[in-house]
């Protein structure tokens, strides 16, 4: 009787070990005397009661055990999701217990152990979802359900004793800044699509135009964002000064105008190059078949070639949108608004939680937009194969 070989999941073992190290050996929270002063870092068992700690360990230990083998992926996904949610619950309970025993000005901030373990769990969840090969809509539904569960926990007030939530409650314009962030990101994307897609189609048909235009767009892409914003402030300010009607429509050297124009320039290269590449991948026999069916050149372009090139174009849109969401945070320096406002206010006040209040929504918004477009790309490719 032969010996059975043991199959080990190397990625699961590595990330599972990192999860245990960060969660058990690094401080998960820090008890601070006030908003500015540094606090006392606390390990997991120092910050939580025995019953609360037992809830997390009851999920953590079997989860880490299951990570060592490449089997039971659906059960692993359920356990990892439950472990992440229980970690969020335990941190909220710990903050409530610590604040109840401290002074009224005391705050509880999140520590490196929490951030490290959350990062490890996110990597494990991503790896597990990829290995499960979930359908595009099923993957999107799981992500939205997970985000909704976390938001429900935050909305319940369970995290209200954490300094991050205290900063959130003190910012009455948080959602207005979020809407502003989204408006700036999409406000530059739409004109880039209207200009970039026709240019990309033209570059596909004219190698000479491609040779002239792409180097120019590459040069624009290499200009640092702060330099681009600064270069636009002077001419836009002069334009608004000499032509009052321009200022009345909201165009000036500071605010949304320089941000949208700069992001428009940055967005042109990905959309033009991806559009050209998408149309280049359309088989010439497909065009000939469309012509043979009596389609005009315009009908062939929009009814046959464009749908086939759409997955590649959407890949460029994903790049643009994620890039724009990140760059809008920098646009706060020129009065653009958005979540970047909190980042720079926090840096000026040495308030780390205020910085995180601007950085975390920016990352989450970029992730959700990328996930949504990835789903659209997968659906387009499935329809293309069908």
C-alpha positions as CSV (number, residue, x, y, z in Angstrom):
1,X,0.0,0.0,0.0
2,X,1.6,3.2,-1.2
3,X,2.1,6.3,1.0
4,X,-0.3,9.1,0.3
5,X,1.4,12.4,-0.4
6,X,0.4,15.5,1.6
7,X,-0.5,18.5,-0.6
8,X,0.3,21.8,1.0
9,X,-1.0,25.3,0.0
10,X,2.2,27.4,0.2
11,X,0.4,30.7,-0.3
12,X,-2.1,29.8,2.4
13,X,0.6,28.7,4.8
14,X,2.6,31.9,4.3
15,X,-0.3,34.3,4.6
16,X,-1.8,32.3,7.5
17,X,1.5,32.5,9.4
18,X,1.7,36.3,8.7
19,X,-1.9,36.7,9.9
20,X,-1.1,35.0,13.2
21,X,2.1,37.0,13.7
22,X,0.5,40.3,13.0
23,X,-2.6,39.7,15.1
24,X,-1.0,38.1,18.1
25,X,2.4,39.8,18.3
26,X,1.7,43.3,17.1
27,X,-0.4,45.9,18.9
28,X,-4.0,45.9,17.6
29,X,-5.0,49.2,19.2
30,X,-3.4,52.2,21.0
31,X,-4.9,54.0,24.0
32,X,-4.2,57.7,23.6
33,X,-4.7,60.4,26.2
34,X,-6.1,62.9,23.6
35,X,-6.2,63.6,19.9
36,X,-2.6,64.6,19.4
37,X,-0.5,62.8,22.1
38,X,0.9,59.3,21.3
39,X,-0.7,56.5,23.2
40,X,0.1,53.2,24.8
41,X,0.1,50.2,22.3
42,X,-1.9,47.2,23.4
43,X,-1.7,43.6,22.2
44,X,-4.8,41.7,21.4
45,X,-5.2,39.9,24.8
46,X,-4.4,43.2,26.6
47,X,-7.1,45.1,24.9
48,X,-10.0,42.6,24.9
49,X,-11.9,40.7,27.4
50,X,-11.6,36.9,27.6
51,X,-15.0,36.2,26.1
52,X,-14.5,38.6,23.2
53,X,-11.1,37.1,22.5
54,X,-12.5,33.6,22.6
55,X,-15.0,34.5,19.8
56,X,-12.1,35.6,17.5
57,X,-9.9,32.6,18.3
58,X,-12.7,30.2,17.8
59,X,-12.8,31.3,14.1
60,X,-9.1,32.1,13.7
61,X,-7.6,28.8,14.6
62,X,-9.7,26.5,12.3
63,X,-9.4,29.1,9.5
64,X,-5.6,29.0,9.8
65,X,-5.7,25.2,9.9
66,X,-7.7,25.1,6.7
67,X,-5.3,27.4,5.0
68,X,-2.6,24.8,5.0
69,X,-4.4,22.6,2.4
70,X,-5.7,23.5,-1.0
71,X,-9.1,21.9,-0.4
72,X,-12.4,23.1,1.0
73,X,-12.3,26.4,-0.8
74,X,-16.0,27.3,-0.3
75,X,-15.7,26.6,3.5
76,X,-12.4,28.5,3.6
77,X,-14.1,31.6,2.0
78,X,-16.9,31.4,4.6
79,X,-14.4,31.1,7.5
80,X,-12.2,33.9,6.2
81,X,-15.2,36.2,5.7
82,X,-16.4,35.4,9.2
83,X,-12.9,35.9,10.7
84,X,-12.7,39.4,9.1
85,X,-16.1,40.4,10.4
86,X,-15.3,39.1,13.8
87,X,-12.0,41.0,13.9
88,X,-14.0,44.2,13.2
89,X,-16.4,43.3,15.9
90,X,-13.7,42.5,18.5
91,X,-11.9,45.8,17.8
92,X,-15.1,47.8,18.4
93,X,-15.8,45.9,21.6
94,X,-12.2,46.5,22.8
95,X,-12.4,50.2,22.1
96,X,-15.7,50.4,24.2
97,X,-14.1,48.6,27.1
98,X,-10.9,50.7,27.1
99,X,-12.8,54.1,26.8
100,X,-15.1,53.1,29.7
101,X,-12.0,52.8,32.0
102,X,-10.1,55.9,30.7
103,X,-10.5,59.7,30.9
104,X,-13.2,61.5,28.9
105,X,-10.6,62.9,26.4
106,X,-9.0,59.4,25.8
107,X,-9.1,57.9,22.3
108,X,-8.5,54.4,21.0
109,X,-6.7,54.3,17.6
110,X,-6.1,51.3,15.4
111,X,-2.7,49.7,15.7
112,X,-0.3,47.9,13.3
113,X,-1.6,44.5,14.3
114,X,-5.1,45.4,13.1
115,X,-3.9,46.9,9.8
116,X,-1.5,44.0,9.2
117,X,-4.0,41.3,9.9
118,X,-6.7,43.0,7.8
119,X,-4.3,43.2,4.9
120,X,-3.4,39.5,5.3
121,X,-7.1,38.6,5.4
122,X,-7.8,40.7,2.3
123,X,-5.0,38.9,0.4
124,X,-6.3,35.5,1.6
125,X,-9.8,36.4,0.5
126,X,-8.6,37.6,-2.9
127,X,-6.5,34.4,-3.4
128,X,-9.5,32.2,-2.4
129,X,-11.9,34.0,-4.7
130,X,-9.5,33.6,-7.6
131,X,-9.0,29.9,-6.9
132,X,-12.8,29.4,-6.7
133,X,-13.2,31.0,-10.1
134,X,-16.5,32.5,-9.2
135,X,-18.7,33.9,-12.0
136,X,-18.4,37.7,-12.5
137,X,-21.7,38.5,-11.0
138,X,-21.3,36.1,-8.1
139,X,-17.9,37.7,-7.3
140,X,-19.4,41.2,-7.4
141,X,-22.3,40.1,-5.2
142,X,-19.9,38.6,-2.6
143,X,-17.8,41.8,-2.5
144,X,-20.9,44.0,-2.1
145,X,-22.3,41.8,0.6
146,X,-19.0,41.9,2.5
147,X,-18.9,45.7,2.2
148,X,-22.5,46.0,3.3
149,X,-21.9,43.9,6.4
150,X,-18.9,46.1,7.4
151,X,-21.0,49.3,6.8
152,X,-23.8,47.9,8.8
153,X,-21.4,47.2,11.7
154,X,-20.1,50.8,11.5
155,X,-23.6,52.3,11.2
156,X,-24.7,50.4,14.3
157,X,-22.3,52.6,16.4
158,X,-20.1,49.6,17.4
159,X,-17.0,51.5,16.3
160,X,-18.0,54.9,17.6
161,X,-15.4,54.8,20.4
162,X,-12.5,54.5,17.9
163,X,-10.8,57.7,17.1
164,X,-11.3,57.1,13.3
165,X,-15.1,57.2,13.8
166,X,-14.8,60.2,16.1
167,X,-13.0,62.1,13.3
168,X,-15.8,61.0,10.9
169,X,-18.6,62.3,13.2
170,X,-16.7,65.6,13.5
171,X,-16.7,66.1,9.7
172,X,-20.2,67.2,8.7
173,X,-19.3,67.5,5.1
174,X,-17.8,64.0,4.7
175,X,-20.4,62.7,2.2
176,X,-20.4,66.0,0.3
177,X,-16.6,65.6,-0.1
178,X,-17.2,62.1,-1.2
179,X,-19.7,63.2,-3.9
180,X,-17.2,65.9,-5.0
181,X,-14.4,63.3,-5.3
182,X,-16.6,61.1,-7.5
183,X,-17.7,64.1,-9.6
184,X,-14.1,65.1,-10.3
185,X,-13.1,61.6,-11.1
186,X,-16.0,61.0,-13.6
187,X,-16.0,64.6,-14.8
188,X,-12.7,64.1,-16.4
189,X,-13.4,60.6,-17.5
190,X,-16.4,61.4,-19.7
191,X,-14.7,64.1,-21.9
192,X,-11.7,61.8,-22.1
193,X,-13.9,59.0,-23.5
194,X,-15.6,61.4,-26.0
195,X,-12.3,62.6,-27.3
196,X,-10.1,59.6,-26.8
197,X,-12.2,56.9,-28.4
198,X,-12.5,58.7,-31.8
199,X,-8.7,59.5,-31.6
200,X,-7.9,55.9,-30.9
201,X,-10.0,54.7,-33.9
202,X,-8.3,57.3,-36.0
203,X,-4.9,56.2,-34.8
204,X,-5.8,52.6,-35.7
205,X,-6.6,53.6,-39.2
206,X,-3.7,56.1,-39.6
207,X,-0.2,54.9,-38.5
208,X,1.1,58.4,-39.2
209,X,-1.3,60.0,-36.7
210,X,-0.4,57.3,-34.2
211,X,3.3,58.1,-34.6
212,X,2.7,61.8,-34.0
213,X,0.1,61.6,-31.2
214,X,1.3,58.9,-28.9
215,X,4.7,60.5,-28.1
216,X,2.8,63.7,-27.2
217,X,0.4,61.8,-24.9
218,X,3.4,60.0,-23.3
219,X,5.0,63.3,-22.5
220,X,1.8,64.6,-20.8
221,X,1.7,61.4,-18.8
222,X,5.2,62.0,-17.4
223,X,4.4,65.4,-15.9
224,X,3.9,65.1,-12.1
225,X,0.4,65.9,-11.0
226,X,1.4,68.8,-8.8
227,X,3.3,70.4,-11.6
228,X,0.4,69.9,-14.0
229,X,-2.0,71.6,-11.5
230,X,0.4,74.4,-11.0
231,X,0.9,74.9,-14.8
232,X,-2.9,75.2,-15.3
233,X,-3.5,77.6,-12.4
234,X,-1.9,80.6,-14.0
235,X,-3.6,80.6,-17.5
236,X,-6.9,79.7,-16.0
237,X,-6.6,82.4,-13.4
238,X,-5.8,85.0,-16.1
239,X,-8.6,83.7,-18.3
240,X,-11.1,84.2,-15.4
241,X,-9.7,87.6,-14.6
242,X,-10.0,89.0,-18.2
243,X,-13.3,87.3,-19.0
244,X,-15.8,87.5,-16.2
245,X,-18.2,85.2,-17.9
246,X,-15.6,82.5,-17.6
247,X,-15.4,83.0,-13.9
248,X,-19.2,82.9,-13.6
249,X,-19.4,79.4,-15.0
250,X,-16.9,78.3,-12.3
251,X,-13.6,78.3,-14.2
252,X,-10.7,79.8,-12.2
253,X,-7.1,79.2,-11.2
254,X,-8.2,77.1,-8.2
255,X,-11.0,74.7,-7.7
256,X,-12.4,72.0,-10.0
257,X,-11.3,73.5,-13.3
258,X,-7.5,72.8,-13.1
259,X,-8.2,69.4,-11.6
260,X,-10.6,68.3,-14.3
261,X,-8.4,69.6,-17.1
262,X,-5.3,67.9,-15.7
263,X,-7.1,64.6,-15.2
264,X,-8.4,64.9,-18.8
265,X,-4.9,65.1,-20.1
266,X,-3.7,62.2,-18.0
267,X,-6.7,60.1,-19.1
268,X,-6.1,60.5,-22.9
269,X,-3.1,58.1,-23.2
270,X,-4.8,55.0,-21.7
271,X,-8.0,55.4,-23.6
272,X,-6.4,56.3,-27.0
273,X,-3.9,53.4,-26.8
274,X,-6.4,50.9,-25.6
275,X,-9.0,51.9,-28.2
276,X,-6.3,51.5,-30.9
277,X,-5.3,48.1,-29.5
278,X,-8.9,46.9,-29.2
279,X,-9.7,47.7,-32.8
280,X,-6.3,46.2,-34.0
281,X,-7.3,42.9,-32.4
282,X,-10.5,42.7,-34.5
283,X,-10.0,40.1,-37.2
284,X,-10.0,41.5,-40.7
285,X,-12.2,38.6,-41.8
286,X,-14.9,39.9,-39.4
287,X,-14.8,43.3,-41.2
288,X,-15.1,41.6,-44.6
289,X,-18.0,39.5,-43.4
290,X,-19.8,42.6,-42.2
291,X,-19.2,44.3,-45.5
292,X,-20.4,41.1,-47.3
293,X,-23.7,41.3,-45.3
294,X,-24.3,44.8,-46.8
295,X,-23.2,46.9,-43.8
296,X,-21.8,50.3,-44.4
297,X,-18.4,51.3,-43.0
298,X,-20.2,53.2,-40.2
299,X,-22.5,50.2,-39.4
300,X,-19.5,47.8,-39.3
301,X,-17.7,50.1,-37.0
302,X,-20.4,50.5,-34.3
303,X,-22.3,47.2,-34.7
304,X,-19.4,44.8,-35.2
305,X,-16.0,46.2,-34.5
306,X,-16.8,48.4,-31.5
307,X,-18.5,45.6,-29.4
308,X,-15.5,43.3,-30.1
309,X,-13.0,46.0,-29.0
310,X,-15.0,46.9,-25.9
311,X,-13.2,44.6,-23.4
312,X,-9.9,46.2,-24.2
313,X,-11.4,49.7,-24.1
314,X,-12.9,48.9,-20.7
315,X,-9.5,47.9,-19.5
316,X,-8.3,51.4,-20.3
317,X,-11.3,52.9,-18.6
318,X,-10.5,50.9,-15.4
319,X,-6.9,52.3,-15.5
320,X,-8.2,55.8,-16.0
321,X,-10.8,55.7,-13.3
322,X,-8.5,54.2,-10.6
323,X,-5.8,56.7,-11.6
324,X,-8.3,59.6,-11.4
325,X,-9.6,58.6,-8.0
326,X,-6.1,58.7,-6.7
327,X,-5.1,61.9,-8.4
328,X,-8.2,63.7,-7.2
329,X,-6.9,63.4,-3.7
330,X,-3.9,65.5,-4.7
331,X,-6.2,68.0,-6.4
332,X,-7.3,69.1,-2.9
333,X,-4.1,71.2,-2.8
334,X,-5.5,73.5,-5.6
335,X,-9.0,73.7,-4.0
336,X,-10.5,70.8,-5.9
337,X,-12.0,69.3,-2.7
338,X,-12.7,65.6,-2.3
339,X,-11.3,63.2,0.3
340,X,-7.8,64.7,-0.2
341,X,-9.0,67.6,1.9
342,X,-8.9,65.4,5.0
343,X,-5.5,64.0,4.1
344,X,-3.8,67.4,3.9
345,X,-5.7,68.7,6.9
346,X,-4.6,65.7,8.9
347,X,-1.0,66.1,7.8
348,X,-1.1,69.8,8.8
349,X,-2.6,68.9,12.2
350,X,-0.5,65.8,12.9
351,X,-3.8,63.9,13.2
352,X,-3.2,60.4,11.7
353,X,-6.9,59.4,12.0
354,X,-7.9,62.4,9.9
355,X,-5.4,61.3,7.3
356,X,-6.9,57.8,7.3
357,X,-10.4,59.3,7.0
358,X,-9.3,60.7,3.6
359,X,-7.1,57.8,2.5
360,X,-9.3,54.8,3.3
361,X,-12.4,56.0,1.4
362,X,-10.2,56.8,-1.6
363,X,-8.7,53.3,-1.7
364,X,-12.2,51.7,-1.2
365,X,-13.7,53.8,-3.9
366,X,-11.0,52.9,-6.3
367,X,-11.3,49.2,-5.4
368,X,-15.1,49.2,-5.9
369,X,-14.8,51.0,-9.3
370,X,-12.1,48.6,-10.5
371,X,-14.2,45.6,-9.4
372,X,-17.3,46.9,-11.1
373,X,-15.4,47.5,-14.4
374,X,-13.7,44.1,-14.1
375,X,-17.2,42.5,-13.9
376,X,-18.3,44.4,-17.0
377,X,-15.1,43.2,-18.8
378,X,-15.7,39.6,-17.8
379,X,-19.4,39.8,-19.0
380,X,-18.3,41.4,-22.3
381,X,-15.7,38.7,-22.9
382,X,-18.3,36.0,-22.1
383,X,-20.7,37.5,-24.6
384,X,-17.9,37.7,-27.1
385,X,-17.1,34.0,-26.8
386,X,-20.8,33.1,-26.9
